[in-house]
Amino acid sequence: MAPAAASGGSSLPSGLAVFTTFPDLLFILEFVFGGLVWILIASSLVPMPLVQGWVMFVSVFCFVATTTLFVLYIIGAHGGEASWVTLDAAYHCTAALFYLSASVLEALATIQMYEGYTYRQYHENISAVVFSYVATLLYVAHAVFSLIRWKSS
């Protein structure tokens, strides 16, 4: 275990290496799909305000937190400290759980709005559900690989 930690295999990248390492490359996809969820929820009709409020909170929170963490990695604010590996794993596990709950609730809201809404409104919500599940999958993958990196650090 000491050779892996000494070689830097379990440390966080900084600078442009963030764009070439996995799972940190997933930040870009999380940013894109999280932004799409945010845009679609913000522009959609709200049949269940409490449910879609949670979905909006999750998408905005994760979008801002992911962007902040990504920028901090690029500028090297972590300084190679192990506590940032723990922060990375904890954040991505939390974001994955948040997005899973938001995806399920958005799917429920979309199923319940089938009748009485226009074709465009219904399909806009379907798109939000699909992108929300894609974002969930990205955060779960990032969380798994972050936990692997955390365990090896």
VEXTIMAR-372829 format. One line per 5 residues: number of its first residue (from 0); for each residue x, z, y of C-alpha. Coordinates in Angstrom, 1 decimal, decimal comma. Example, Ala and Ser with C-alpha at 12.3 -4.5 7.8 and 13.67 -1.06 7.14 Angstrom:
2
0	12,3 7,8 -4,5  13,7 7,1 -1,1 .
This chain:
153
0	0,0 0,0 0,0  2,9 0,7 2,4  4,2 -2,9 2,2  0,9 -4,4 3,3  0,6 -2,0 6,2 .
5	4,2 -2,6 7,2  3,9 -6,4 7,1  1,0 -6,3 9,5  -1,5 -7,8 7,0  -4,0 -5,1 7,8 .
10	-3,6 -5,0 11,5  -5,8 -6,6 14,2  -4,6 -9,8 15,8  -4,0 -10,2 19,5  -3,6 -13,1 21,8 .
15	-4,4 -16,6 20,5  -4,0 -15,3 16,9  -7,6 -14,1 17,1  -8,7 -17,8 16,9  -6,7 -18,4 13,7 .
20	-7,3 -15,2 11,6  -10,2 -14,5 9,3  -12,6 -12,5 9,8  -11,8 -12,5 13,5  -12,6 -16,2 13,7 .
25	-16,2 -15,2 13,0  -16,5 -13,7 16,5  -17,0 -17,2 17,8  -19,9 -17,9 15,4  -21,4 -14,5 16,0 .
30	-21,3 -15,2 19,8  -23,0 -18,6 19,4  -25,7 -17,6 16,9  -26,3 -14,3 18,7  -26,7 -16,2 22,0 .
35	-29,2 -18,6 20,4  -31,3 -15,6 19,1  -31,2 -14,1 22,6  -32,3 -17,3 24,3  -35,0 -18,0 21,8 .
40	-36,5 -14,5 21,9  -36,3 -14,5 25,7  -38,2 -17,8 25,9  -40,7 -17,2 23,2  -44,2 -15,9 23,4 .
45	-44,4 -12,2 22,6  -47,2 -11,4 20,2  -45,8 -8,0 19,3  -43,9 -6,6 22,3  -42,4 -3,5 20,6 .
50	-41,0 -5,6 17,7  -39,6 -8,4 19,9  -38,2 -5,8 22,3  -36,1 -4,4 19,5  -35,0 -7,9 18,5 .
55	-34,1 -8,6 22,2  -32,2 -5,3 22,4  -30,2 -6,0 19,2  -29,3 -9,6 20,3  -28,3 -8,6 23,8 .
60	-26,3 -5,5 22,6  -24,5 -7,4 19,9  -23,8 -10,3 22,2  -22,3 -8,1 24,9  -20,4 -5,9 22,4 .
65	-19,0 -8,8 20,4  -17,9 -10,6 23,5  -16,2 -7,4 24,8  -14,5 -6,7 21,5  -13,4 -10,3 21,3 .
70	-11,9 -10,3 24,8  -10,2 -6,9 24,1  -8,6 -8,4 21,0  -7,4 -11,5 22,9  -5,7 -9,4 25,6 .
75	-4,2 -7,1 23,0  -5,9 -3,9 24,2  -5,7 -2,4 20,8  -1,9 -2,1 20,8  -1,8 -2,3 17,0 .
80	-3,3 1,1 16,6  -5,2 1,9 13,3  -8,1 3,5 15,1  -9,1 0,0 16,3  -9,4 -1,2 12,7 .
85	-11,8 1,7 12,2  -13,8 0,8 15,3  -13,9 -2,8 14,2  -15,3 -1,9 10,8  -17,8 0,6 12,2 .
90	-19,1 -1,8 14,9  -19,6 -4,7 12,4  -21,4 -2,5 9,9  -23,7 -1,2 12,6  -24,3 -4,7 14,0 .
95	-25,1 -6,0 10,5  -27,7 -3,3 10,0  -29,2 -3,8 13,5  -29,4 -7,6 12,9  -30,9 -7,2 9,5 .
100	-33,7 -4,9 10,9  -34,2 -7,3 13,8  -34,4 -10,3 11,5  -37,0 -8,7 9,2  -39,1 -7,6 12,2 .
105	-38,9 -11,0 13,9  -40,0 -12,7 10,6  -42,9 -10,3 10,4  -44,0 -11,0 13,9  -43,7 -14,8 13,3 .
110	-45,8 -14,6 10,1  -48,5 -12,7 12,0  -48,6 -15,2 14,8  -49,4 -18,2 12,5  -52,9 -18,7 13,8 .
115	-53,9 -18,8 17,4  -50,6 -20,0 18,8  -49,4 -23,5 19,6  -47,1 -25,5 17,4  -44,2 -25,1 19,8 .
120	-44,6 -21,4 20,2  -44,7 -20,9 16,4  -41,7 -23,1 15,7  -39,7 -21,4 18,5  -40,2 -18,1 16,7 .
125	-39,3 -19,7 13,4  -36,0 -20,9 14,9  -35,4 -17,4 16,2  -35,9 -16,0 12,7  -33,5 -18,6 11,1 .
130	-30,8 -18,0 13,7  -31,3 -14,3 13,4  -30,7 -14,4 9,7  -27,6 -16,6 10,2  -26,3 -14,0 12,7 .
135	-27,0 -11,3 10,2  -25,1 -13,1 7,5  -22,1 -13,6 9,9  -22,1 -9,9 10,8  -22,3 -8,9 7,1 .
140	-19,4 -11,1 6,2  -17,4 -9,8 9,1  -18,3 -6,2 8,2  -17,2 -6,7 4,6  -13,8 -8,2 5,5 .
145	-13,4 -5,6 8,2  -14,0 -2,9 5,7  -11,4 -4,5 3,4  -8,9 -4,5 6,3  -9,8 -0,9 7,1 .
150	-9,3 0,2 3,5  -5,9 -1,5 3,3  -4,7 0,0 6,6 .
